[in-house]
Amino acid sequence: MAELVKTNKMFGGLVKRYAHQSTQLGCKMHFSLFTPPAATNGNKVPVVYFLSGLTCTDENFTQKSGAQRKAAELGLALVAPDTSPRGLGIEGEDESWDFGTGAGFYLDATVDKWRQYRMYSYITEELPALLRSLPELDVDNASIMGHSMGGHGALVIGLTKPTYKSISAFAPICNPSVVPWGQKAFEGYLGEGWQEAGKRYDATELVRQYNGPVLPVLMDTGTDDDFLEKQLHPWTFEKAASGKLEVENRMQPQYDHSYYTIATFIDDHLAFHAKHLTSS
Amino acid sequence: MAELVKTNKMFGGLVKRYAHQSTQLGCKMHFSLFTPPAATNGNKVPVVYFLSGLTCTDENFTQKSGAQRKAAELGLALVAPDTSPRGLGIEGEDESWDFGTGAGFYLDATVDKWRQYRMYSYITEELPALLRSLPELDVDNASIMGHSMGGHGALVIGLTKPTYKSISAFAPICNPSVVPWGQKAFEGYLGEGWQEAGKRYDATELVRQYNGPVLPVLMDTGTDDDFLEKQLHPWTFEKAASGKLEVENRMQPQYDHSYYTIATFIDDHLAFHAKHLTSS
């Protein structure tokens, strides 16, 4: 069971920070949970996960997105996990800002040295199981979103687990196999043969093989995002998803890769998810 | 003239960070400015200052308050200054979190060692003069607000300069002369005789002598604010201001001293200021 380490009231709901010992990752992890005012008197509320980008912890989204205002109004819980295991003591884990600590890439590593980097299983299995112990959450009624590396995570997880009702992303890394951030992560965590092994963690590759339900997907990326051409490739994903998913791929003029963009469009994303989540 | 160091688009407006060499403080300073979509085509918009609390820079409010959404809607510019001079190299300036760097206390120090700590003159004279070079700002049409130490700053400045149309504060230090944070600052910056000299920087003392116009004041403080009894004393100010100012002193049940409280009630504060500012 997770230990509640901090509670702050916000927009009539509660921002709670939890700590727990992760069995998948073999270390102590934190996550942040917002529960809206509707989560009282035995009511269960739907859950929206937000997966953060490189260098972030569970607190960036919680402190900077302003998402809680709309989530309070719509009756949604928000779950913000951390982005990697912490403090494992693996040689080199803190050397790069785009690999190791803060850069788990939402995959299960197969290279022995990084075998505890199992963020895919952590997010899709361990965390939802843990959340079931919180009676105010309707854990089976969930959507997933994320930013940058976390947008990649949201797309990959949404496409490979039938659990999530809708997917959204800000500035997602849509085709990691062909861009520097993705290649570095795949080679480092998956080792030799990463080109093939990486396909199951590449949203564009996954959607090419996808034959599941036509999931709704909302994506927002700024035209002034410095990483757009080199790392993100939203158009590649949109094209590959044609006829398989219901993708709305929005380009936002002059917006960049920062939390200011997330704050600006988060209300749209929450309204989008609320439409696809059922009220309990 | 200030140098623009960063621009981010947000809610259709612009978050801009400026740097400039301060003559009052003798060091390089940063401030953050949000201009709403209305600040285009030669339109001038009213200005609301936000003075931050202990340990903050110009970026805490900008990143964590979510204020820009409502400011964009209301057509208000937001100015967030830093909280002290930076990097002066004064012995001991970085030793305490509640004195020296990050703790300028919005006063003009008279102790020789701290003579460059002139945040009162910086905020009331140098910064407005600097802002006049930005054609989109209606600098004479301004209101002022702040948090904690910055709430103290907003009340003191609002009461001593007739410039500001309305004042608001989150968890302000209302009677610094009688609480630990204020006494430490006054003694350190004002030296011997601080008990008397501090009166001109104590909102409660100031309002007792006040005979200016009946200014509107909005204050929000959480009942779970850990500093309420020891440092803030909003009721003392409210009582002293009776019949002299139009004070709405709201206590918010279960809210605390954090930015989550500011984010929750910032819309009310901006609407309050907008009501007292004139459109150009």
Chai-1 contact restraints between the chains, C-beta under 6 A:
chainA,res_idxA,chainB,res_idxB,connection_type,confidence,min_distance_angstrom,max_distance_angstrom,comment,restraint_id
A,N8,B,D256,contact,1.0,0.0,6.0,A-B,restraint_1
A,N8,B,S258,contact,1.0,0.0,6.0,A-B,restraint_2
A,N8,B,Y260,contact,1.0,0.0,6.0,A-B,restraint_3
A,K9,B,Q254,contact,1.0,0.0,6.0,A-B,restraint_4
A,K9,B,Y255,contact,1.0,0.0,6.0,A-B,restraint_5
A,M10,B,Y260,contact,1.0,0.0,6.0,A-B,restraint_6
A,M10,B,T264,contact,1.0,0.0,6.0,A-B,restraint_7
A,F11,B,T264,contact,1.0,0.0,6.0,A-B,restraint_8
A,V15,B,Y260,contact,1.0,0.0,6.0,A-B,restraint_9
A,Q63,B,K64,contact,1.0,0.0,6.0,A-B,restraint_10
A,K64,B,Q63,contact,1.0,0.0,6.0,A-B,restraint_11
A,G66,B,G66,contact,1.0,0.0,6.0,A-B,restraint_12
A,Q254,B,K9,contact,1.0,0.0,6.0,A-B,restraint_13
A,Y255,B,K9,contact,1.0,0.0,6.0,A-B,restraint_14
A,D256,B,N8,contact,1.0,0.0,6.0,A-B,restraint_15
A,S258,B,N8,contact,1.0,0.0,6.0,A-B,restraint_16
A,Y260,B,N8,contact,1.0,0.0,6.0,A-B,restraint_17
A,Y260,B,M10,contact,1.0,0.0,6.0,A-B,restraint_18
A,Y260,B,V15,contact,1.0,0.0,6.0,A-B,restraint_19
A,T264,B,M10,contact,1.0,0.0,6.0,A-B,restraint_20
A,T264,B,F11,contact,1.0,0.0,6.0,A-B,restraint_21
